[in-house]
């Protein structure tokens, strides 16, 4: 399981991912705002959903790698859940 800092980093990286998706035109601003709000005001719910999605990700044979600085690299995981973000928004 993830420790508190890793969960915070994962939520931060999710927010950065959502910002980049909006900037690229791949996500609606309204959905992005909902994700941002959920990560700030309901972090436990977001963590619970992301934990479940991590299990699915691992069961699909994927792993979350470590970056050069020793932190987890969430980019592949976030790309994996990109199609699930509308469902994610509904769950949070």
Backbone as numpy.savetxt, mean C-alpha at the origin, in Angstrom:
# Nx Ny Nz CAx CAy CAz Cx Cy Cz
5.75 -10.96 10.96 4.92 -9.77 10.96 5.79 -8.52 10.96
5.17 -7.45 10.57 5.88 -6.18 10.49 5.88 -5.47 11.83
6.94 -4.74 12.07 6.95 -3.91 13.28 6.28 -2.57 12.97
6.16 -1.74 13.98 5.44 -0.47 13.82 6.06 0.42 12.75
7.38 0.54 12.75 8.06 1.39 11.75 7.83 0.87 10.35
7.89 -0.44 10.17 7.66 -1.01 8.83 6.24 -0.75 8.36
5.28 -0.81 9.26 3.90 -0.50 8.90 3.76 0.98 8.51
4.41 1.85 9.26 4.38 3.27 8.92 5.04 3.51 7.57
6.17 2.86 7.33 6.85 3.00 6.04 5.97 2.50 4.90
5.27 1.40 5.13 4.40 0.85 4.10 3.26 1.82 3.78
2.66 2.42 4.80 1.60 3.41 4.56 2.15 4.63 3.85
3.35 5.08 4.23 3.98 6.22 3.57 4.24 5.90 2.09
4.77 4.72 1.83 5.03 4.33 0.44 3.74 4.18 -0.35
2.67 3.74 0.30 1.37 3.66 -0.37 0.91 5.06 -0.76
1.05 6.03 0.14 0.67 7.41 -0.20 1.50 7.94 -1.35
2.80 7.67 -1.35 3.66 8.12 -2.45 3.27 7.45 -3.76
2.94 6.17 -3.69 2.51 5.43 -4.88 1.22 6.04 -5.44
0.28 6.33 -4.56 -0.99 6.92 -4.99 -0.76 8.29 -5.63
0.11 9.10 -5.02 0.43 10.41 -5.61 0.99 10.25 -7.02
1.89 9.30 -7.20 2.49 9.11 -8.53 1.45 8.60 -9.53
0.52 7.76 -9.07 -0.54 7.26 -9.96 -1.44 8.40 -10.43
-1.76 9.32 -9.54 -2.57 10.48 -9.91 -1.80 11.35 -10.88
-0.53 11.58 -10.59 0.31 12.42 -11.45 0.41 11.84 -12.85
0.48 10.51 -12.96 0.57 9.84 -14.25 -0.78 9.70 -14.94
-1.86 10.08 -14.23 -3.19 9.97 -14.80 -3.78 8.58 -14.71
-3.18 7.72 -13.88 -3.64 6.34 -13.75 -4.61 6.13 -12.59
-4.89 7.20 -11.84 -5.82 7.07 -10.72 -6.60 8.38 -10.59
-7.85 8.22 -10.26 -8.74 9.36 -10.03 -8.35 10.07 -8.75
-8.37 11.40 -8.75 -8.01 12.19 -7.56 -8.91 11.87 -6.37
-10.18 11.63 -6.65 -11.13 11.33 -5.58 -10.73 10.04 -4.87
-10.36 9.01 -5.64 -9.91 7.75 -5.03 -8.62 7.95 -4.26
-7.73 8.76 -4.82 -6.46 9.03 -4.15 -6.69 9.71 -2.80
-7.59 10.66 -2.77 -7.89 11.36 -1.52 -8.46 10.39 -0.49
-9.28 9.47 -0.94 -9.84 8.47 -0.02 -8.75 7.57 0.56
-7.80 7.16 -0.28 -6.69 6.34 0.22 -5.86 7.14 1.21
-5.54 8.38 0.86 -4.74 9.23 1.74 -5.43 9.42 3.09
-6.72 9.69 3.05 -7.47 9.88 4.30 -7.47 8.60 5.14
-7.67 7.47 4.49 -7.69 6.21 5.22 -6.35 5.94 5.90
-5.25 6.22 5.21 -3.93 5.95 5.79 -3.63 6.87 6.96
-4.25 8.03 6.97 -4.00 8.98 8.07 -4.97 8.81 9.23
-6.25 8.60 8.91 -7.27 8.61 9.96 -7.74 7.23 10.41
-7.39 6.20 9.65 -7.78 4.84 10.02 -6.62 3.89 9.72
-5.44 4.16 10.29 -4.26 3.37 9.94 -4.37 1.89 10.31
-5.06 1.59 11.40 -5.18 0.18 11.79 -5.96 -0.61 10.75
-7.03 -0.04 10.25 -7.81 -0.71 9.21 -6.98 -0.89 7.95
-6.24 0.14 7.58 -5.37 0.05 6.40 -4.33 -1.04 6.60
-3.72 -1.08 7.79 -2.73 -2.11 8.07 -3.33 -3.51 7.98
-4.54 -3.68 8.51 -5.20 -4.98 8.46 -5.41 -5.44 7.02
-5.90 -4.53 6.17 -6.14 -4.86 4.76 -4.81 -5.15 4.06
-3.81 -4.32 4.29 -2.51 -4.54 3.66 -1.86 -5.83 4.14
-2.04 -6.19 5.40 -1.52 -7.46 5.90 -2.16 -8.63 5.15
-3.48 -8.57 4.97 -4.17 -9.62 4.22 -3.68 -9.69 2.78
-3.48 -8.53 2.17 -2.99 -8.51 0.79 -1.56 -9.03 0.69
-0.77 -8.80 1.74 0.59 -9.34 1.74 0.58 -10.86 1.77
-0.37 -11.43 2.49 -0.50 -12.89 2.52 -0.82 -13.40 1.12
-1.76 -12.74 0.45 -2.11 -13.12 -0.93 -0.90 -12.98 -1.85
-0.15 -11.91 -1.67 1.05 -11.66 -2.47 2.07 -12.78 -2.27
2.27 -13.17 -1.03 3.22 -14.24 -0.72 2.73 -15.58 -1.26
1.43 -15.83 -1.16 0.88 -17.09 -1.66 0.98 -17.17 -3.18
1.07 -16.03 -3.84 1.25 -16.01 -5.29 2.71 -16.23 -5.68
3.56 -16.46 -4.67 4.97 -16.76 -4.93 5.88 -15.55 -4.95
5.41 -14.42 -4.48 6.19 -13.19 -4.49 6.82 -12.94 -3.12
7.89 -12.20 -3.12 8.52 -11.78 -1.87 8.74 -10.28 -1.91
8.84 -9.71 -0.74 9.15 -8.28 -0.64 10.63 -8.17 -0.32
11.35 -7.53 -1.20 12.80 -7.46 -1.07 13.22 -6.29 -0.19
14.47 -6.31 0.19 15.04 -5.22 0.96 15.82 -4.30 0.03
15.67 -3.02 0.25 16.43 -2.03 -0.52 17.86 -1.97 0.03
18.71 -1.23 -0.65 20.10 -1.11 -0.24 20.24 -0.54 1.18
19.28 0.30 1.59 19.36 0.91 2.91 18.80 -0.01 4.00
18.38 -1.22 3.64 17.88 -2.18 4.61 16.39 -2.13 4.83
15.71 -1.14 4.25 14.26 -1.05 4.38 13.60 -1.90 3.31
12.36 -2.28 3.56 11.63 -3.07 2.58 11.30 -2.22 1.35
11.37 -2.85 0.20 11.02 -2.20 -1.06 9.59 -2.59 -1.40
8.67 -1.66 -1.21 7.25 -1.94 -1.38 6.78 -1.76 -2.82
7.63 -1.33 -3.73 7.19 -0.97 -5.08 6.50 -2.12 -5.81
7.04 -3.33 -5.78 6.42 -4.46 -6.48 5.10 -4.83 -5.82
5.05 -4.79 -4.51 3.80 -5.09 -3.78 2.73 -4.07 -4.13
3.08 -2.79 -4.17 2.10 -1.76 -4.48 1.62 -1.87 -5.91
2.50 -2.25 -6.81 2.07 -2.48 -8.20 1.11 -3.66 -8.26
1.33 -4.66 -7.43 0.47 -5.83 -7.36 -0.94 -5.45 -6.90
-1.04 -4.56 -5.93 -2.36 -4.20 -5.41 -3.02 -3.05 -6.17
-2.36 -2.55 -7.19 -2.90 -1.40 -7.93 -4.34 -1.65 -8.39
-4.60 -2.82 -8.96 -5.94 -3.13 -9.45 -6.94 -3.33 -8.30
-6.41 -3.58 -7.11 -7.27 -3.81 -5.96 -7.57 -2.54 -5.17
-7.02 -1.42 -5.58 -7.21 -0.20 -4.81 -8.67 0.21 -4.66
-9.53 0.07 -5.68 -10.95 0.41 -5.44 -11.56 -0.46 -4.34
-11.23 -1.73 -4.31 -11.72 -2.62 -3.25 -11.10 -2.21 -1.92
-9.82 -1.90 -1.94 -9.09 -1.46 -0.76 -9.77 -0.24 -0.14
-10.13 0.71 -0.98 -10.78 1.93 -0.51 -12.09 1.58 0.20
-12.84 0.65 -0.37 -14.09 0.25 0.24 -13.93 -0.44 1.57
-12.84 -1.16 1.75 -12.61 -1.89 2.99 -12.13 -0.98 4.13
-11.53 0.13 3.76 -11.00 1.04 4.78 -11.98 2.15 5.05
